[in-house]
Amino acid sequence: MKKIQYVSKYLTLSEDGLVPRIECPMDRGLLMCNQTKEDEVYLYCLSCSYKRIIGSKFYDELKLAVDRNSS
């Protein structure tokens, strides 16, 4: 599975209440994921200008949570 697919799956699991929800620190809004042309995955807020590139440590935590909750 590609990196962005793990992040997207994590966000889906969070909406189902299976893992902690990641919210925008600015307005507590829903975050979406996308990736740059350089394959960097990032989270962004739909209602404000917040954007966060996902680093390797944070990604590893998300991937672990997805793997634990996948059957």
Buried (B, 14 or more C-beta within 10 A) or exposed (E): EEBBEBBBBBBEBBEEEBBEEBBBEEEEBBBEBEBEEEEEBBBBBEEEEBEBEBEEEBBEEBBEBBEEBEE
